[in-house]
Amino acid sequence: MKKILRKALLIFCAVAFCGIMSSCSFLLSALLEGGTGTTTSNGKDTTIKTSNYKGQASKTWQVTDDGTVYFVKYNTSSTTVQGQYTGYVSATKAKAAEVDEAEEVEQIRPSLLRDPEALYNDNEAINRMNEELAALSNNLARERGAVVNVEDAVRSSAASVGSTRNFNLLDKTQTKTTSYKATCKAVGSHCNVWYVDNANSGLTKLVNEKDMDFSSLATKFDQIYEKEIGIMGTNKYTSHEQRYVAASDKIQIVVCDCMCDAEKNQASGTFGYQSMADLYTNTYLQTLPSSYGWSKIKSNEDHIIYLDSLFFSYKGKTTGKTTYNPKGYDAQDYIYSTISHEFNHLLNNVQKYIINNSGTMETWFTEMLSLISEDMFMDYLGIEAIASARGRLNYFDEGYNYGFTVWGKNDDVYYSYANAFAYGAYLCRNYGGEKLIKEIATNSKVNGEAITAALNKCGYTSITFEDTLKEFAWVLINTKTTGITLNKSGTTLTSGIKLSPINLVYSETFGSTVEKYEPKIYAKDTVNDIYPNGFTIHKVGTKLKSFTYYAGINAGKNSITFDVIYN
């Protein structure tokens, strides 16, 4: 056990919670291997040194008489810690004349999972391809030494309705591209909308062009363009490394069968994507080592976001054609939400790689910002909450132990999206709103370093990314409107953008069915696998005198008793 704990560096925290965060709240943390823990009470820190666990007592907690004790176990490592090694709370001792809490707190709050087919996501292979391509390119740039810079004007991307152009589209495997003819269907102030009719094959007509409102797509994008670049940074630049394409005055929106995977009655898939390859010149891509497989991928050498034609054709609250939308919400809202999501990916890539020459973004980082973008523009675009990033929060309620900084695969990815969004929503509602998000998106750092730098720039000089990961658990315990919570508005810089409160205890009505959601809080002795930067929250009890925590499977040798002192 010790060997695993040393490698994983599992951290536990015990939390007392008294209605809302206040002077009676505290956070105690310590390493399971021993070390130093810090408890915060009334704004002052007290250090507790622990050299071993057997019989170790710490009389440091002061709470009000109605205080409830929660125990939070964190995994701050990059590997998953199996449940049997996370330890558990066993013995509890109530205050005099109080009921033994061991009989009282075994229930786990229920939480339902919505059908994942109701959620869109970027194609996971695209996420990994973009991350790998950026990392490879950055490494090669360092290895090859001198960088050639180019200065040129932002180029014109003039197009007219009815004009044609070819685009290289990725196939199902994301290992090669094929050229398809596209027709311009709408021209906006900041975009050209193109349609590639590649979903209709053989005798089966899967997409009817009449079901897609290309003009509305251009209008929606024009609505958010100025506001989104005002927060996430511009896509314009006049100086760049030779490996990148020149900036365009318009974004190309390509409506096509993303991944060329359309099927009759298709209920889930990729709603949109942004390919990092399009930001590189084909001349540069040809210089990449053939062993990486980039030789079959052609760049479109432009600023492009792709939207799926099949899902865009699922019009209104009922389609009459598929089982995609059984619960009665507007399917096209997902496409409109995807516009801001994918545009943010493009802006992140331009800001971090082309303008700031930053390190490689990890998937969770750019996804967090794209999900926050959905959140910001949900009300502005009139999108139903279920079709925005908020529609994922039941997965956060249920699966916060999955973490988000190591991106999940297969079905685990739904937890990664939900948890990354919840973390970003927590940041902007508790640490400066749009101002903080703008700093994260546009500074020269990436990943956790970008968040620490942005916090410091916004005046939170003593807070780091690591600090916020530990504090993040509060939002599942505190659903009030004050303190560390999601249930309050975030500050804004841009007129018309709202960061409205999020209540994790909520319900949704689908026809005659009401689904209720709330954070899952585990019993004190429950153990679960904890993924990288995930955690589990356990209710220990109320009005306790003490409780004992057993570290891992060897309970007889590794235990620590906590005494609770009441004001």
Number of C-alpha atoms within 10 A of each C-alpha: 12 14 9 12 20 13 12 17 20 26 20 24 22 22 25 26 23 20 15 18 18 14 15 22 24 23 22 22 21 19 16 25 19 12 13 14 18 18 21 19 19 11 12 9 14 13 12 16 13 18 10 15 18 14 13 14 15 15 12 17 21 20 21 16 15 13 20 19 24 23 24 23 25 27 27 23 19 14 16 20 24 14 16 16 20 26 23 24 22 16 17 21 19 18 18 10 6 12 14 18 19 16 9 12 17 18 12 15 14 14 19 14 16 15 7 14 12 19 20 23 19 18 19 17 14 19 21 14 18 21 18 17 20 20 16 15 19 17 13 13 14 10 9 9 8 8 12 9 11 14 12 11 13 15 13 10 15 11 19 13 13 11 11 16 14 14 19 17 26 21 16 15 12 16 15 16 19 13 13 15 14 21 19 21 21 22 21 18 14 19 25 26 26 28 24 20 18 20 22 15 11 6 6 10 11 19 21 14 14 8 15 20 15 22 14 13 23 20 16 17 24 15 16 19 18 14 17 22 16 14 22 25 22 18 22 19 17 13 16 21 18 16 20 23 21 25 24 22 18 23 23 20 24 25 26 25 28 26 22 16 16 25 14 12 12 16 17 15 19 21 26 27 26 24 24 22 21 22 24 22 19 19 13 14 22 14 10 16 12 11 7 10 11 18 17 14 21 23 21 20 19 20 25 24 25 25 25 24 28 29 27 26 20 23 18 16 15 17 17 11 13 13 12 19 20 13 14 14 18 19 22 20 23 25 25 24 27 29 26 27 30 26 28 29 22 26 23 27 26 24 23 21 22 19 22 15 16 16 16 22 23 21 19 21 22 24 27 24 24 28 26 29 28 27 26 24 24 26 17 14 18 11 20 17 18 18 24 27 28 21 16 26 27 24 25 27 26 21 24 26 24 30 28 29 21 19 23 18 12 7 9 14 17 23 26 28 25 27 28 26 28 29 21 21 28 25 25 21 24 18 20 20 20 25 20 25 23 20 22 27 26 22 20 18 22 22 19 17 16 21 25 23 22 27 24 16 15 14 12 14 12 9 14 18 16 14 11 16 17 22 12 19 23 21 20 22 22 21 22 17 15 14 16 24 28 29 22 20 17 22 19 19 15 14 7 11 20 20 21 17 15 20 20 24 16 12 12 11 11 12 9 5 9 10 13 15 23 21 25 23 22 23 23 26 17 20 20 17 18 27 26 23 23 26 28 26 26 26 25 29 26 23 23 26 16 20 20 20 22 23 25 22 15 14 15 10 14 19 24 22 20 21 18 22 17 16 8
